[in-house]
Amino acid sequence: MKINLSKAISTFHPSPSYEQIYFEAVANALDAGADKISLRIKIESFDNPKSLELIVEDNGTGFINKNFNKFSRLLEVESNDHKGLGRLVYLSYFEKINIESYYASKKRIFTFDSNFNGESEELENAEDKSGSTLYFSKYIKEKIYSYDYLIPDKVKTSLIEQFFPLFFRKKEREEILNIEISLTVDCPNYEYDFYSCKINFNLNDLPNLEKATFQDLSVDFYANFDIHYSIDYNLEKDRSIYTAICIDNRALKYELILIDSIPHGYQMRFLFISEYFEGKANSSRQRIDLPDEITERNLKAKLRAEIGRIIETNIPSVKTKNQEVSDKLNKQYPHLDGYFPSDSIGLIQKTSFLEEAQKKFFSEQKQILECDNLDDSRYEKALELSSRALAEYVIYRARIISKLKEMSPQNSEEDLHKLIVPMRKTLKKEVHDDDIYNNNVWMLDDRFMSYNIILSDEIMSKVIKEITLDKVEDNSRPDITMVFSGNPNLEQKFSAVVVELKKKGLSLAKNEEVVSQLKQRARKLLKYFPNKIEKIWFYGITDIDNEFRISLKEQGFKELFSHGQMFFNLQPIIVDDENNPFMTDLFVMTYESLIMDAESRNDSFLKVLRCQIRKSLENNVLA
């Protein structure tokens, strides 16, 4: 062989699997017409890979002159379904392969190693037999990567998967084939089912398969694609999925479906056979080489679609379950309606389904944001995406409302506080985009989202200092103080909001404190900002039982329309001039009122946005 074998091995088989040795040896035996093949694996222990030996024996025609000449020359083949490179995989794992071959009255002996030069010794054959025996020795790797490469039952499974198309056709033609696989090990490991044993395979071991046919003109105008498949149900077995394409009478594993997409208890097998695939395996037979007119992504999409149809036909519950998941996702994430994949196979995986939709949404957002000019169609798309982005934010608000609903008397005031705004933190308009998901002042009123500054659980001196840059001494704490109209550092007047929170389950006396505390805050703010405060809203959020309700009415509070209990009083606050009090809006409400009123507003927003998104989808379909 006039070639650098070491270089050829690294070039044509850069990272072959050990199983490729079995595949190549069995393929050669079958090409030689063998109907009996023996694979004998010998090893001292799994931890001693250097002791590994393999003997492959068959009863084929042997290395007659024609076959030996082909073996001695790389890339010399007679048909497109052969590569002329397979035996190089032997030298990827073993340093030497001694070969004995019987044919007619001859016996041919030669050694296949990196120095092989195409010569052999030919002797008279005293035995009346034909066939070849390959002795693999001097394993060159540092380890064996898996017990499965040596356990006979696992090797049998691999051979069936690899040669299923060829075996299946032999079975249809009622041919005979027997393969014996044995393992001899001196130091077994029963934990991994690694012990001396022998197993046999014949064509009756093949599973029975159904057949479906389809044609796709975008792939090939003339070729039909046959799908041989089986869908079995056995709860005692793990769910499994095997998908492959037949290339040159061999099955190439082709990952098309995630195992999580298969319902529990089902074992599935799909094999695609077509003239279109012939000759399209790469040199190591480990991947498909497609022509330029079709991408592997498109091919996989078409094959997945056919598998999806077969699964839904054979397991109707999959379609029903998927519809339930799809409806639930569209309800939970209406801003992604229309982005969820429509070509799912098997059971929908909620996480991956959601990730796929989010990627599409972000991609379209990016395209619109990067446009220098918006034509009419892009303008309409921008409006649609704006509706979706707003819907996403409204959904976030719904999650916060749900969280507040879970609050109970066992939750501390701090737990309640943190859900409205982060504690001991100052939020400013300049970083409003970053803070929009960090505070929930919209629960009081959506107009308060246009704040200039929010001070959460800060002592009054910090509040005054933050607003006026003056130093004051006051250690009382309002829970939330917000300036939302105008800049207090400028001459114009501004409006402010002050919120007091009370833990659920407090006594009447503690609940009544909320009114007096709000009045105190008002006096301090008005004192420090004479003639600068245009309006103040005060909110006390607490429990309101019947006694407190009567107490509020005695103080002149009026009950307002609400989904809970809310009371309002136009409260006079006296600072210096008793005859000229400052009138403030003072609200006292329950947590239920806060939550349910916010939920009602939020639901209304979401209904409008859902309607807008649905109209956009319908218009796109009509267009």
Secondary structure, DSSP 8 states (H G I E B T S, - for coil): --S-HHHHHHHH-SS--THHHHHHHHHHHHHTT-SEEEEEEEES-TT-GGG-EEEEEE-S----HHHHHHHTSTT--SSTT--S-GGGGGGGTEEEEEEEEEETTEEEEEEESTT--S--EEEE--SS--EEEEEEEEE-SS--S-GGGT-HHHHHHHHHHHHHHHHHHHHHTT---EEEEEEEESS-BGGGTBSSEEEEEEGGGS---EEEEE--TTT-SS--EEEEEEEEE-TTS--EEEEEEEETTEEEE---S-GGGS-TTEEEEEEEE-GGGTT-B-TTSSSB---TTS-HHHHHHHHHHHHHHHHHHH-HHHHHHHHHHHHHHHHH-GGGTTTS-S---SS--HHHHHHHHHHHHHHHHHHHHT-SS--HHHHHHHHHHHHHHHHHHHHHHHHHHHHHHT--TTS-HHHHHHHHS-TT-EEEGGGHHHHTTT--GGGT-GGGGG-SEEEES--HHHHHHHHH----------SEEEEEES-TTSSS-EEEEEEEE--TT--HHHHHHHHHHHHHHHHHHHHHSTTTEEEEEEEEE----HHHHHHHHHTT-EE---SS-EEEEEEEE-SS-TTS-EEEEEEEE-HHHHHHHHHHHHHHHHHHHHHHHHHHHHHHHH-
